[in-house]
Structure formats: structure tokens, C-alpha cells
């Protein structure tokens, strides 16, 4: 074997070794990728508590004390987010919640509650006199009030508010009124239907 053949054999050996190293590295990288992905997925499952979702309890109608107790038993927390006054619900009880009952959430999730206020919210009575019925209705709604009984009295201004009353009593603009109350309106009906007795001339 001459020198050139020896060099060629050495080169082949080096190429063979390099190919084996490259192949080994490729296999090693593939295995690392597979096991690394499996490890990360397992860590994420533990961190996010996969398949350990809890069902949100129904807290409606409960007092805040009872709601805290029920939520605590389910490994959840509560926070009062808002309050409203609804005559149909018992004072100081939960009327709404987020998330809604039955939804799946993670452990230690916070439930935001809306409570029915113990004392009704009050608003200042607006001045509706001399407004048209349509304007008065819109204004009442913007103040959280409702249109109650409508009566008519003879007046030149047709369908214009002549008086505003609550349970038969005159309401003065600025009076404190419970939000959601119904305000009775007295409207003008015109003078065309009025009859006058003719004097003896």
C-alpha cells in the first residue's frame, strides 16, 4: 500500500466516524426533543391543574357571610363587585355572580358578587313640569324612575306635564325619591271638551 492509498483510507475512516457522530447527534437531539416535550407538557398539566376544574357554586339568595362560607368550602374566594336595590330580593343577599353557577374554574378562583342593598338607593326628583309626556318619560328613565298612573286635567297644553306626584302627594324637584319608584303624572288634555254654562242674556 502506497502513501496515497493510505491517505485515502484515513480519509474514509474520518468520514465514517463523522457520519456516525452526525447520526448519533441527530438521534440524541430527537430523543431530547421527545423527552423535553413530554416533560414540559407534564409540568404544564401540574401547573394548570389539568382535569382538576371546580364547579362554581350557586350563591344567589345567600348573605355575604354564607356566600364566603360556601365559596371557601369549594376552595374559592368572593368579592363584592356591585350593589343594587331590588324589591323582589331579600336585602343584603346575592342577586348576581360572575362566573355563573356551574362553570368550571380553577382552584382559588375569585367570584364577583352583586348584592341587594340593605338601604334603597335614592335619587333627586327631576322637574318634569312643562315637559311633554315623551320628554318626561325619558327623563324619568334616565333617573332610574318609572312612569306610574297617568291622569288628565283640562289645560291648553295637550300631553304636557302639569304636576308630578308620588302616592298622591306633590313631588317638588329635588325631593329624595327611592330609585325605581313610579311617579304619577298629570297631563293636560286641552280645552276642546270643556263645556261652559251659557248665562241668561
C-alpha positions as CSV (number, residue, x, y, z in Angstrom):
1,X,0.0,0.0,0.0
2,X,1.5,3.3,-1.1
3,X,1.2,6.6,0.6
4,X,-1.7,7.9,-1.5
5,X,-3.8,4.8,-0.7
6,X,-3.0,5.2,3.0
7,X,-4.2,8.8,2.9
8,X,-7.4,7.7,1.1
9,X,-8.1,5.0,3.7
10,X,-7.5,7.6,6.5
11,X,-10.0,10.0,4.8
12,X,-12.6,7.2,4.5
13,X,-12.2,6.4,8.2
14,X,-12.6,10.0,9.2
15,X,-15.7,10.4,7.0
16,X,-17.2,7.2,8.5
17,X,-16.5,8.5,12.1
18,X,-18.0,11.9,11.2
19,X,-21.1,10.3,9.7
20,X,-21.5,8.2,12.9
21,X,-21.1,11.2,15.1
22,X,-23.6,13.2,13.0
23,X,-26.1,10.3,13.1
24,X,-25.6,9.9,16.8
25,X,-26.2,13.6,17.4
26,X,-29.3,13.5,15.3
27,X,-30.7,10.6,17.3
28,X,-29.7,12.3,20.5
29,X,-31.4,15.6,19.5
30,X,-34.5,13.7,18.5
31,X,-34.7,11.9,21.9
32,X,-34.1,15.1,23.8
33,X,-36.9,16.8,21.8
34,X,-39.3,14.0,22.6
35,X,-38.5,13.7,26.3
36,X,-38.3,17.5,26.7
37,X,-41.7,18.0,25.1
38,X,-43.2,15.3,27.4
39,X,-41.6,16.8,30.4
40,X,-42.9,20.3,29.6
41,X,-46.4,19.0,29.0
42,X,-46.4,17.2,32.3
43,X,-45.2,20.4,34.1
44,X,-47.9,22.4,32.4
45,X,-50.6,19.9,33.4
46,X,-49.5,20.1,37.0
47,X,-49.2,23.9,37.0
48,X,-52.6,24.5,35.4
49,X,-54.2,21.7,37.5
50,X,-55.4,19.9,34.4
51,X,-58.5,17.8,35.0
52,X,-58.9,19.4,38.4
53,X,-61.5,22.0,37.5
54,X,-64.1,23.0,40.1
55,X,-67.7,23.8,39.5
56,X,-68.8,27.3,40.6
57,X,-71.5,27.1,43.3
58,X,-74.8,28.9,43.1
59,X,-74.6,31.8,45.6
60,X,-77.8,33.6,44.7
61,X,-80.0,34.4,47.7
62,X,-77.2,33.9,50.2
63,X,-75.9,36.6,52.6
64,X,-72.3,37.7,52.1
65,X,-71.3,35.6,55.2
66,X,-72.9,32.5,53.8
67,X,-71.5,33.1,50.4
68,X,-68.0,33.3,51.8
69,X,-68.5,30.1,53.7
70,X,-69.9,28.2,50.6
71,X,-67.2,29.5,48.3
72,X,-64.5,28.7,50.9
73,X,-65.7,25.1,51.1
74,X,-65.2,24.9,47.3
75,X,-61.7,26.4,47.6
76,X,-62.8,29.7,46.0
77,X,-63.0,33.3,47.1
78,X,-65.6,36.0,46.8
79,X,-65.5,39.7,46.3
80,X,-68.4,42.2,46.3
81,X,-68.3,43.9,43.0
82,X,-71.5,45.9,43.0
83,X,-74.8,46.5,44.8
84,X,-78.3,47.3,43.6
85,X,-81.7,47.6,45.2
86,X,-84.3,45.2,44.0
87,X,-87.6,45.0,45.9
88,X,-88.1,41.3,44.8
89,X,-85.0,40.1,46.6
90,X,-84.2,40.0,50.3
91,X,-82.0,42.8,51.5
92,X,-78.3,42.0,51.8
93,X,-78.4,38.9,49.6
94,X,-76.6,37.9,46.4
95,X,-78.6,38.8,43.3
96,X,-75.9,38.1,40.7
97,X,-72.5,36.5,40.4
98,X,-69.6,36.1,37.9
99,X,-68.6,33.4,36.9
100,X,-72.1,32.0,36.6
101,X,-73.1,28.8,38.7
102,X,-71.9,25.6,37.1
103,X,-69.0,26.9,35.2
104,X,-65.7,25.1,35.5
105,X,-62.9,27.2,37.1
106,X,-59.5,26.6,38.7
107,X,-58.9,26.3,42.5
108,X,-58.8,29.6,44.4
109,X,-60.8,31.4,41.7
110,X,-62.4,34.7,42.8
111,X,-66.2,35.0,42.4
112,X,-67.5,38.6,41.9
113,X,-70.9,39.2,43.6
114,X,-73.6,41.8,43.2
115,X,-75.6,42.3,46.4
116,X,-79.1,43.6,47.0
117,X,-78.5,46.8,49.0
118,X,-79.9,46.9,52.6
119,X,-80.9,50.6,52.2
120,X,-82.6,51.5,48.9
121,X,-80.7,53.9,46.6
122,X,-82.3,57.3,46.4
123,X,-82.3,60.0,43.6
124,X,-83.2,63.6,43.5
125,X,-86.6,64.1,41.8
126,X,-86.2,65.9,38.5
127,X,-88.5,68.7,37.3
128,X,-91.0,67.3,34.8
129,X,-93.5,70.2,34.7
130,X,-93.9,71.8,31.3
131,X,-92.2,68.8,29.6
132,X,-94.1,66.7,27.0
133,X,-95.1,63.2,28.1
134,X,-92.3,61.7,25.9
135,X,-89.7,64.0,27.3
136,X,-90.9,63.4,30.9
137,X,-90.8,59.6,30.4
138,X,-87.2,59.7,29.0
139,X,-86.1,61.9,31.9
140,X,-87.7,59.6,34.5
141,X,-85.9,56.6,33.0
142,X,-82.6,58.4,33.0
143,X,-83.0,59.0,36.8
144,X,-83.9,55.3,37.4
145,X,-87.6,56.1,37.9
146,X,-90.7,54.8,36.2
147,X,-93.9,56.3,34.8
148,X,-96.9,55.5,37.1
149,X,-100.5,56.4,36.9
150,X,-101.4,59.0,34.2
151,X,-104.3,61.3,34.7
152,X,-105.6,64.3,32.6
153,X,-106.8,67.7,33.5
154,X,-108.2,70.5,31.3
155,X,-105.4,72.7,30.1
156,X,-104.4,74.4,26.9
157,X,-101.1,72.3,26.8
158,X,-102.0,68.9,25.4
159,X,-100.0,66.0,26.7
160,X,-97.7,68.3,28.7
161,X,-96.9,67.5,32.4
162,X,-98.9,69.7,34.8
163,X,-97.9,68.0,38.0
164,X,-95.8,65.1,39.3
165,X,-96.9,63.0,42.3
166,X,-95.9,60.1,44.4
167,X,-98.7,58.2,46.2
168,X,-101.0,61.2,45.8
169,X,-98.5,63.7,47.1
170,X,-97.0,66.5,45.0
171,X,-93.3,66.0,44.3
172,X,-91.1,69.0,44.4
173,X,-88.0,69.0,42.2
174,X,-85.0,67.9,44.4
175,X,-87.1,65.7,46.7
176,X,-85.4,62.5,47.6
177,X,-87.1,59.5,45.9
178,X,-86.3,55.8,46.1
179,X,-84.7,54.7,42.8
180,X,-87.2,52.5,40.9
181,X,-90.3,54.3,42.2
182,X,-93.2,55.0,40.0
183,X,-94.1,58.7,39.5
184,X,-97.7,59.6,38.7
185,X,-98.1,62.3,36.1
186,X,-100.9,64.8,35.5
187,X,-101.1,65.8,31.8
188,X,-103.1,68.5,30.0
189,X,-105.8,67.3,27.8
190,X,-106.7,70.5,26.0
191,X,-109.9,72.6,26.4
192,X,-111.9,71.4,23.4
193,X,-114.0,69.0,25.6
194,X,-114.8,71.6,28.2
195,X,-118.4,72.8,28.5
196,X,-119.4,76.1,29.9
197,X,-122.9,77.1,31.0
198,X,-124.4,79.9,29.0
199,X,-125.7,82.7,31.1
200,X,-129.3,84.1,30.7
201,X,-128.8,87.1,28.5
